[in-house]
Amino acid sequence: MKKICKTKMLLVLLVIMAVLGTAACSASKGSGKEAAETDGASEAGNSPLVVLADGAINLGTGSGDEVVARRKNDMLTTEYGNDGKFQYEWTSTINEEMKKQGVALRYEDWGWAEPLIQKQSTAILSDQGPDIMIGETQSPGFAAQGVFEPFPEWLDQEIRENIVEGAWKPMEVDGKIYGVAVQPGVSNLYWNKELFRQAGLDPEKPPATWSEWTQMSKQIAEAGKGKFFAGGVYAGPNFGGVLRFGSLLMVSGGGFVDKENKAAFNQPSNAAAFELIRELAKYNNKGALVSNAEAPFWDGFQKGQLAFAVDGPWRAQICKDLKMDCGIAPLPIPEGGKVGNLTIGAAFLSVPAYSKNKENAFKYIQAAISPASQEIVEKFNIRPVIRKDIGESEDYRTEHPELYQVYQGLKENVQGLPTFDKASSKVWQAFQEAVAKTFMTEEPIDKLLNEAQDKAEKLTR
């Protein structure tokens, strides 16, 4: 892949940073056990492997031992709860594995969302920074611009053979893998079974089609008489709204871009998803599905005031923690639609092209996807596993039925949220305006989508 000039890269990376602010060289060769020494690895000497921590879960900064000790302390507090125990065992296992290979770790925490993207952009432009980067929707954009090192052949093969497609497919460019998510997810439909009962619906039979979804929503709202409502999908003007509503574009057979990664908002299939959210809005309080902040929607669902929610895999454990009787199912599909989804909560691990410690960086990624590390993911039931040998086992299906459902979704047509080459923040704003007008006006959906498409094309010429 050709490396773009730094002036152009600066513009591209700043564009990507603005988008997520609304929310979110040669390969090393060898085998997993005996990777051939690269120029970067020999230059690194005995210096620690610098790993960018997942700022969304607050791992913090320090050596591998320091982070593990902090996680051990956190697991004793009620604030971190089950997640704290998971993070302790996860970081401890990775730290011990790297010690066995003679690799010392140092973590740096650059936060998440806009602060993270800004610091990553600076590091890439200056050709210095952590040896392993982590990121969510910005990572596919970085990979497409050639700022990451393609995975070496031995790791590429290991991932294709053992890791579910949704964990790495969004990071594949021109047949090469540039990143893998160790705890990714996709959106599913969750429903409150108690509200189903109160509405006279079978709590074990969720909607399978959009027509069933709207009919059930109407019945729930009528039964609620202002005390509870249908809920649906949060589609607010931010990162979380785009990801969740975007999953409906995927199952409608549409999406955000064409094959050339150009904005394609006015695809005929997209109109059905916009019509759906306009219909669902009738069975909710005004603005419930499109508020600027996500919190009111999730508070409503968790307090038993909303029956449906489209969300990532963590929702299953949240329901259990709150002792809510929730169901989980694949997203309903409209007539003529297809199975599809967007990654959500997918923190991709990648190696920057500037790294002088690439060999050990890829060893770290190998440890992160190992059976030992994924057994910890299975144990704590917060995210789905990514290893096929675990996820496709009968034990996983019976012992973790909710996350097995999410794992199955990772095997389907899963894509990452796209970025645009020019004026990306304004392009996304045009899309979000169309969503807002869907709720606020009665203008024809085709008109709203054509307006958004016209704005996007003018911005990206």
C-alpha positions in Angstrom: 0.0 0.0 0.0 1.4 3.4 -0.8 2.0 5.7 2.0 0.4 9.1 1.6 2.3 12.3 2.1 2.2 13.8 5.6 0.4 17.0 4.5 -2.5 15.0 3.1 -2.4 12.6 6.0 -2.7 15.5 8.4 -5.9 16.6 6.7 -7.3 13.1 6.6 -6.6 12.4 10.3 -8.0 15.7 11.4 -11.1 15.0 9.4 -11.5 11.6 11.1 -11.0 13.2 14.5 -13.8 15.6 13.8 -16.1 12.8 12.8 -15.6 10.9 16.0 -15.9 14.1 18.1 -19.6 13.9 17.4 -19.9 10.8 19.5 -16.4 7.8 18.7 5.7 -0.8 4.9 6.9 -4.3 5.0 5.4 -7.0 7.2 7.4 -9.0 9.8 7.9 -12.6 8.7 8.2 -15.8 10.6 6.1 -18.1 12.8 4.3 -17.4 16.1 7.2 -18.9 18.1 10.2 -17.9 16.1 9.5 -14.6 14.4 12.3 -13.3 12.2 14.1 -10.3 13.5 13.1 -7.1 11.8 15.0 -3.8 11.6 12.4 -2.3 13.9 12.8 -5.0 16.5 16.6 -4.8 16.5 16.5 -1.1 17.0 14.1 -1.5 19.9 16.7 -3.4 21.9 15.5 -4.2 25.4 13.2 -1.2 25.7 9.7 -2.0 27.0 6.9 -2.6 24.5 4.6 0.5 24.7 1.0 -0.4 24.5 -1.8 2.2 24.2 -4.4 1.1 26.8 -8.1 1.1 26.3 -9.1 4.5 27.6 -12.8 3.5 27.6 -12.2 1.1 30.5 -9.5 3.2 32.3 -6.6 0.8 32.5 -4.3 3.7 33.3 -0.6 4.3 32.7 2.4 2.4 34.0 4.4 -0.8 33.6 2.6 -4.1 33.1 3.1 -5.0 36.8 1.8 -1.6 37.9 -1.4 -1.9 35.8 -2.0 -5.4 37.1 -1.6 -4.3 40.7 -4.0 -1.4 40.1 -6.5 -3.8 38.5 -6.2 -6.1 41.5 -7.0 -3.3 43.8 -9.9 -2.1 41.6 -11.5 -5.6 41.7 -12.1 -5.1 45.4 -14.3 -2.0 44.9 -18.0 -1.9 44.2 -17.4 0.8 41.6 -15.7 -1.7 39.2 -17.6 -4.8 40.2 -17.5 -7.7 37.8 -15.8 -5.6 35.1 -12.9 -4.9 37.6 -12.4 -8.6 38.2 -12.4 -9.3 34.4 -9.8 -6.5 33.8 -7.6 -7.8 36.5 -7.5 -11.4 35.2 -7.2 -10.2 31.6 -4.2 -7.8 32.2 -2.6 -10.3 34.5 -2.7 -13.1 31.9 -1.3 -11.0 29.1 1.4 -9.6 31.4 2.6 -13.0 32.5 2.6 -14.3 28.9 4.8 -11.5 27.7 7.1 -11.9 30.7 7.7 -15.5 29.6 8.8 -14.2 26.2 11.1 -11.7 27.9 9.1 -8.7 26.9 8.5 -5.9 29.4 5.3 -3.9 29.0 4.5 -0.2 29.5 0.9 1.1 29.1 -0.1 4.6 28.2 -3.6 5.8 28.5 -4.7 8.5 26.0 -8.3 8.5 26.8 -11.0 7.8 24.3 -13.0 9.4 21.4 -11.7 12.9 20.4 -8.8 13.2 22.8 -7.5 9.8 21.7 -7.8 10.6 18.0 -6.0 13.9 18.4 -3.0 12.3 20.2 -2.9 9.4 17.7 -2.8 11.8 14.8 0.1 13.7 16.4 2.0 10.4 17.0 1.5 9.2 13.4 2.6 12.5 11.9 5.7 12.6 14.1 6.6 9.0 13.5 6.9 8.2 17.2 4.5 6.9 19.9 3.2 3.7 21.3 4.1 0.4 19.6 0.5 -0.8 19.7 -2.5 1.5 19.1 -6.1 0.9 20.0 -9.2 2.5 18.6 -12.8 2.0 17.6 -14.3 3.4 14.5 -11.2 5.5 13.7 -9.1 2.4 13.2 -10.5 1.3 9.8 -9.9 4.8 8.5 -6.3 4.8 9.7 -5.8 1.3 8.1 -7.1 2.6 4.8 -4.6 5.5 4.8 -1.6 3.1 5.3 -0.5 4.3 8.7 -0.6 0.8 10.2 1.7 -2.2 9.6 0.1 -5.2 7.9 0.0 -8.2 10.1 2.9 -10.7 9.3 2.0 -13.8 7.4 2.1 -16.1 10.5 -0.3 -13.9 12.5 -2.5 -13.2 9.5 -2.9 -17.0 8.9 -3.6 -17.7 12.6 -6.3 -15.0 12.7 -8.1 -16.2 9.6 -8.1 -19.8 10.8 -9.1 -19.2 14.4 -10.8 -15.8 14.9 -14.4 -15.0 13.9 -14.6 -12.7 10.9 -16.3 -9.8 12.6 -13.2 -9.2 14.8 -10.9 -8.5 11.9 -12.8 -8.1 8.6 -13.4 -4.3 9.2 -9.6 -4.0 9.4 -8.9 -5.8 6.2 -7.6 -3.7 3.3 -6.6 -5.1 -0.1 -6.4 -8.6 1.4 -4.2 -7.7 4.3 -5.2 -7.5 8.0 -4.2 -4.3 9.9 -6.0 -4.9 13.2 -8.0 -7.2 15.4 -10.5 -6.5 18.1 -10.2 -8.8 21.1 -13.6 -8.0 22.6 -15.9 -6.8 19.7 -19.6 -6.8 19.5 -22.6 -6.2 17.2 -26.0 -4.8 18.0 -28.9 -7.0 18.8 -32.5 -6.5 19.8 -33.2 -6.6 23.5 -36.7 -6.6 25.0 -38.3 -6.3 28.5 -40.2 -9.5 28.9 -42.3 -8.1 31.8 -43.6 -5.3 29.5 -44.4 -7.9 26.9 -46.6 -9.7 29.5 -48.4 -6.6 30.5 -49.1 -5.9 26.8 -50.5 -9.4 26.2 -47.5 -10.5 24.1 -45.6 -13.7 24.3 -42.4 -12.8 26.2 -40.5 -15.6 24.4 -41.4 -14.4 20.9 -39.6 -11.3 19.8 -40.3 -9.6 16.4 -38.5 -11.2 13.5 -39.6 -8.7 10.9 -40.1 -4.9 10.9 -43.8 -5.2 10.4 -44.0 -7.4 13.5 -41.8 -4.9 15.4 -44.0 -1.9 14.6 -47.2 -3.9 15.4 -45.8 -5.0 18.8 -44.6 -1.5 19.5 -48.1 -0.1 18.9 -49.6 -2.8 21.2 -47.1 -2.0 24.0 -47.6 1.7 23.8 -51.4 1.3 24.0 -51.1 -1.0 27.0 -48.6 1.3 28.7 -51.1 4.3 28.7 -48.3 6.7 29.3 -46.6 4.6 32.0 -44.3 2.7 29.6 -43.6 2.9 25.9 -42.2 0.9 23.0 -38.6 2.1 22.9 -36.8 0.9 19.8 -33.4 2.2 18.5 -31.6 5.2 19.8 -30.7 7.4 16.8 -29.4 10.6 18.3 -26.9 12.9 16.6 -23.8 11.4 18.0 -21.4 8.4 17.7 -23.7 6.0 19.7 -26.8 7.0 17.6 -25.0 6.5 14.3 -23.7 3.0 15.3 -27.1 1.7 16.5 -29.3 3.2 13.8 -26.6 2.2 11.2 -27.2 -1.4 12.1 -30.7 -1.0 10.7 -29.4 0.3 7.4 -27.3 -2.8 7.1 -30.2 -5.2 7.6 -32.3 -3.2 5.2 -29.7 -3.9 2.5 -28.4 -0.4 2.5 -25.5 1.4 4.2 -23.6 4.6 4.4 -21.2 4.2 1.4 -20.8 2.6 -2.0 -18.1 0.2 -3.1 -15.7 3.1 -3.6 -16.3 4.4 0.0 -18.3 7.4 -1.3 -21.3 8.6 0.6 -24.4 6.8 -0.6 -27.1 8.0 1.8 -30.0 7.9 -0.6 -29.8 4.2 -1.5 -33.4 3.0 -1.9 -32.9 0.4 0.8 -32.0 3.1 3.4 -35.4 4.7 3.0 -37.1 1.7 4.8 -34.9 2.2 7.9 -35.9 5.9 8.0 -39.5 5.0 7.6 -39.2 2.5 10.5 -37.8 5.0 13.0 -40.4 7.5 12.1 -43.1 4.8 12.8 -41.5 3.8 16.0 -41.4 7.4 17.2 -45.2 7.3 17.3 -45.1 4.9 20.2 -42.7 6.8 22.4 -42.5 10.1 24.2 -41.5 12.9 21.8 -37.7 12.9 21.2 -37.1 9.7 23.1 -35.3 8.1 20.2 -33.3 11.1 19.0 -32.3 13.1 22.1 -28.8 14.7 22.0 -27.6 12.5 24.9 -27.9 8.8 25.2 -28.5 8.6 28.9 -32.3 9.3 28.9 -32.9 6.4 26.5 -30.9 3.9 28.5 -32.3 5.1 31.8 -35.8 4.5 30.4 -35.0 1.0 29.3 -33.3 0.1 32.6 -36.2 1.5 34.7 -38.7 -0.6 32.8 -40.2 2.3 30.9 -39.2 1.2 27.4 -39.8 -2.3 26.0 -37.2 -2.5 23.1 -33.6 -1.4 22.8 -31.0 -2.0 20.1 -27.6 -2.3 21.8 -24.3 -4.0 22.0 -23.4 -7.2 24.0 -22.9 -5.5 27.3 -26.7 -5.0 27.6 -27.1 -8.8 28.4 -25.0 -8.6 31.5 -26.5 -5.2 32.5 -29.9 -6.9 32.5 -28.7 -9.6 34.7 -27.0 -7.2 37.1 -30.3 -5.3 37.4 -32.3 -8.5 37.6 -34.3 -7.5 34.6 -36.0 -10.2 32.6 -34.6 -9.4 29.2 -34.6 -11.3 25.9 -32.0 -11.0 23.2 -32.5 -11.8 19.5 -31.0 -10.9 16.1 -32.2 -7.6 14.6 -35.6 -7.9 12.9 -35.3 -7.8 9.1 -37.6 -6.0 6.7 -39.1 -7.7 3.6 -36.3 -7.9 1.1 -33.6 -7.2 3.7 -30.6 -9.3 4.7 -28.5 -10.2 7.7 -25.9 -7.5 8.4 -24.5 -5.4 11.2 -21.9 -2.8 12.3 -19.2 -3.4 14.9 -19.9 -1.7 18.2 -17.5 -1.5 21.1 -14.8 -3.0 18.9 -11.4 -1.8 20.2 -9.0 -2.8 17.5 -5.3 -3.5 18.2 -2.9 -2.3 15.5 0.8 -1.7 15.1 1.8 1.7 13.7 4.2 1.6 10.7 6.7 3.8 12.7 7.1 1.2 15.5 10.6 0.0 16.1 9.4 -2.9 18.1 7.0 -4.6 15.6 8.1 -8.2 16.4 7.1 -7.9 20.1 4.0 -5.9 19.2 2.7 -8.7 17.1 3.5 -11.2 19.9 1.4 -9.1 22.2 -1.5 -9.2 19.8 -1.0 -13.0 19.5 -1.3 -13.3 23.3 -4.4 -11.1 23.3 -6.2 -13.6 21.0 -4.9 -16.7 22.6 -7.1 -19.5 24.1 -6.0 -18.4 27.6 -7.0 -14.8 27.2 -10.3 -15.7 25.5 -11.2 -18.2 28.3 -11.2 -15.2 30.6 -13.6 -13.4 28.2 -15.9 -16.4 28.3 -15.7 -16.7 32.1 -17.0 -13.2 32.8 -19.8 -13.1 30.2 -19.4 -9.3 29.5 -18.3 -9.6 25.8 -18.5 -12.4 23.3 -15.4 -14.5 22.6 -13.7 -14.3 19.3 -12.0 -17.7 19.0 -14.0 -20.2 16.9 -13.0 -23.1 19.0 -14.7 -21.6 22.0 -17.5 -19.6 20.3 -18.8 -22.5 18.2 -18.7 -25.1 21.0 -21.8 -26.6 22.5 -20.6 -25.6 26.0 -20.5 -21.9 25.0 -24.0 -22.1 23.4 -25.6 -23.6 26.5 -23.7 -21.8 29.2 -23.6 -18.3 27.5 -26.8 -18.3 25.3 -27.0 -14.4 25.1 -23.4 -13.9 24.1 -23.5 -16.9 21.8 -26.2 -15.0 19.9 -23.8 -12.0 19.6 -21.0 -14.3 18.5 -23.2 -15.7 15.8 -23.7 -12.1 14.6 -20.0 -11.6 14.3 -20.0 -14.4 11.7 -22.3 -12.5 9.4 -21.9 -9.4 7.2 -20.2 -7.1 9.7 -18.7 -3.8 8.7 -17.0 -0.9 10.5 -18.3 2.6 10.5 -16.8 4.4 7.4 -14.9 7.6 7.2 -14.8 10.0 4.3 -11.8 11.4 2.5 -13.0 15.1 2.6 -15.0 17.2 5.0 -16.0 14.1 7.0 -17.5 15.9 9.9 -19.8 17.9 7.7 -20.8 14.8 5.7 -21.9 13.1 8.9 -23.7 16.2 9.9 -25.7 16.1 6.7 -26.7 12.5 7.5 -27.6 13.3 11.1 -29.8 16.3 9.9 -31.7 13.8 7.7 -32.3 11.6 10.8 -33.4 14.5 12.9 -35.8 15.8 10.3 -37.3 12.3 10.1 -38.5 12.7 13.6 -39.2 16.4 13.6 -41.0 16.8 10.2 -43.4 15.0 7.9 -41.2 15.6 4.8 -40.9 12.6 2.5 -38.0 10.4 3.4 -36.8 10.3 -0.2 -36.5 14.1 -0.2 -34.5 14.1 3.1 -32.1 11.5 1.9 -31.6 13.2 -1.5 -30.9 16.5 0.3 -28.3 14.7 2.5 -26.7 13.0 -0.5 -26.5 16.3 -2.4 -24.7 18.0 0.5 -22.3 15.0 0.9 -21.4 15.1 -2.8 -20.8 18.8 -2.8 -18.6 18.5 0.3 -16.5 15.6 -1.1 -15.8 16.9 -4.6 
